[in-house]
Amino acid sequence: MFLFRLDANDRDRGPSHETYGPVRWLSDVQEFADETCRALASWVAAAPSPRAAAVAERQIESRGLELARRAVPEALRRRLAALSAPDRRLQIVSTEPWLPWQLCRLERVEAAGGGGLFLCEAFVLTHFPPGLRQPTRFPLERLAIVAAADTLPAAHAELERLEALVATSDRRIDRVEPRLPEVLEALDSGGYDAWHFVGHALFDPRHPDGSMLHLDDGRGLTPRDLLACPGFGLRRPLVVWNGCATARTGQALTGLGGWPQAVLEAGAGAFLGTSWAVADELAGRLSAVLYEQLLGGATLAEATQAGRDEIRVPGDPSWVAYCLYANPDARVGTPSRPPVGAGERDRPTAELGVRRRLARLPSPSARRGDLLRLGAASLGVGALGATLGRTAVDRTRGQLEIDGGLGAGFVALLVVLLALAVVELWRGGRWLRRFDRLLWCVGLALAACLAVWNLVS
């Protein structure tokens, strides 16, 4: 079940405390997501003719419409379609591990002249798990590349393009031997501020932390291997895993599992991967455009958007597969603050009714358009603790936020309890005589303070 909230830091320029949902699931969400990604992967580079490509394109659009209609309330879909703009940024902050949100297709809103677009083309789209720091600068001074010898046919051309591009700048690129001991040693060294993998990858939906990047020695690198590499996050690296389904996540023992969550919790500043299999040649072209745009001054989100546009082919869903976890304003440049420890979490701020103090990031340079934040929380028992008290990082004036969670329900519950107690007191307090009146007064005062705090924060 999902519950959404739409909010704006600058309430004069946007909505305030608009809630949407809940959306209730009647079937297995993980099974739905797995089937969707399998179907999309089967259409990659599979259209032999323009007519077949047109049919496949319609099927891809149908999958996007299905996901949006099943997972997003109609009112919120219309609101997003009306707000969509080429320069408006949208960040998805979610505790839900399964759905490829970039695939959601917004239906046309004639009055606004928008809609009819996938979420990743209607906005400059990023994702990020709640509660982790989002750096705005990546030096990109030293890039590590991992590529197996038996890698994909077009991967060698991809590596040559990257090396030629980096060679034109004052940056260093190292090829790490694609064997597990050498890769782990390089990861733990803390000497790289960017990592790029190209090759075969495998996602395990039952055990997402056992998902694998294939290496030459017959073994593979898994998300859990990063636990033994405390130096990995010292430089807050940019991580690009350009393989199949590297951005897929799932439910682990106590929270989200998979590559995005693992590398970001280990200290990485940004992660780019895919939600399903992608065409080899298109993947290479996207990475070339990505680094070219980054070194040219574009933000990471804009560079990813340019890469998607470069590889968009009718009937091939590879361009929609890419999923970026990053600050919407992240770009190559001098770090805005000294590196922090791996996995360091933000100091608390006010969100969903829990007052937390946020260590503010330096204000980014003036950007075109507003920033939307879409929080999509699964409101099951396992997600209850993860949903409450999550922190929004970018507090730039003028941004809009859409945060999913239990804040509204929490406030409603407190208000109901307070109302019942007041009614009982008005009736003479016969029931209250059985309890200590002082304790009841303290409890009522606390409930009232919490309710007001949630409503005004």
Secondary structure, DSSP 8 states (H G I E B T S, - for coil): -EEEEEEESSTTSS--SEEEEEE---S-HHHHHHHHHHHHHHTTT---SHHHHHHHHHHHHHHHHHHHHHHS-HHHHHHHHHH--TT-EEEEEES--S--GGG-EE--BTTTTB-SEEHHHHSEEEEE-TTB---SEE---EEEEEE-TT--TTHHHHHHHHHHHHHTTT-EEEEE-SSHHHHHHHHHH---SEEEEES-EE--SSSGGG-EEE-TTS-EE-GGGGGG-TTGGGG--EEEEESTTTT-EEE-SSSEEEHHHHHHHTT-SEEEEESS---HHHHHHHHHHHHHHHHTT-BHHHHHHHHHHHH-BTTBTHHHHEEEES-TT-EESS-SS----TT-B-----BTTB-------------SS-EEEEEEEE-SGGGHHHHTT-------TT-EEE--SSHHHHHHHHHHHHHHHHHHHHTT-TTGGGS-HHHHHHHHHHHHHHHHHHHH-
